[in-house]
């Protein structure tokens, strides 16, 4: 066949109507197993690929889930996306990504862009959507702790406050009493800060908190430089994420100090950077892969049952764990 096969070719090969082929391609439950098998076999023999654009114009499901992230450069999203993909794969759902920063110059909303593509649902893993208007036919689940979660949406997140307590408790257990928490803006950082400060106060330790703005390596570096200047007797730093921890370590080394002999450093997120032989960073693992899997599973449930849940939105918290490596130890004498 010199031209690409069409839905009519599939129908002819399978000996069924064009409308029945359409029903099979949109996974309509009203098709018998025998006819479904015949259509799928014919499509495979002909090398037929459904025209996604035509499906959108026809108003059928696109079998696509949109995911909105803050910044592709942030390694926090790597395990999250892995978890989402693993949950979508058995259902034959594809994943499409939108970055809140990528098309900022166009003054368009990544959420509106995804809805215009008629995605079957959206995982919202980004900040900045407090007034989001969600179409009734587009299920949305929030992944991660967010500062402004639109009302009525399910949320799946790591227990960030518990992660902050784990980090503080680890350092306090090693004997540290001059601990600086290096942080930034955003929902996850704010919740981690609350847990960290609460644990330090409960242990009779003065909370020392530095940093604002993006939770980046540069912010971590600048905040630690200021903290070392203000508190030359500090012996430990807990950074809001692994990128900030890298900046903190750079500031410690620049000051002529050693990690962990002079200053212990703890990160958060268990990114691939943390386990690298050059860093071996003690960090809190929020299990973002599990957050992604649970968020995608919840979205699939919402897609399958579009009627409102009488119990209201569901909030799920994933317990974090601490991964101890070589950047922490007892305080210097």
RAUR-V847192 format. One line per field, one symbol per residue. ss: DSSP state (A for helix, B for strand, O for the rest). psi: psi as a letter, one per 30 degrees, with the letter a starting at -180 (. if undefined). A space follows every 10 residues. Layout:
BEGIN
ss->???
psi->???
END
This chain:
BEGIN
ss->OOOOOOAAAA AAAAOOOAAA AAAAAOOOOO OOAAAAAAAA AAAAAAOOOO OAAAAAAAOO OOOBBBBBBO OOOOOAAAAA AAAAAAAAAO OOOBBBBBBO OOOAAAOOOA AAAAAAOOOO BBBBBOOOOO OOOOOOOOBB BBBOOOOOOO OOOBBBBBOA AAAAAAAAAA AAAAOOOOBB BBOOOOAAAA AAAAAAAAAA AAOOOOOBBB OOOOOOAAAA AAAAAAAAAA OOOOOBBBBO OAAAAAAAAA AAAAOOOOOO OOOBBBBBOO OOOOOOOOOO OBBBBOOAAA AAAAAAAAAA AAAAOOOOOO OOOOBBBBOO BBBOOOOOOO OOO
psi->jflkklfeee eeefhlleee eeeefghkfg kleeeeeeee eeeeefhkkk jeeeeeefgl kfhkkkkkle jffjfefeee eeeeeeeeef ggklkkkkkf fehfffhlkf eeeeeffhlf lkjjhllghf gkjkkfgjkk kkklkkejkk kgkkkkllie eeeeeeeeee eeffgkfikk jkaalleeee eeeeeeeeee efggkkkjkl klakileeee eeeeeeeeef ifgkfkkjkf leeeeeeeee eeefggllkg eekkkkakfh lfeefkffei kklkjfhfee eeeeeeeeee eeefifkkkf fakkkkkkkl lkjkbggkal ll.
END
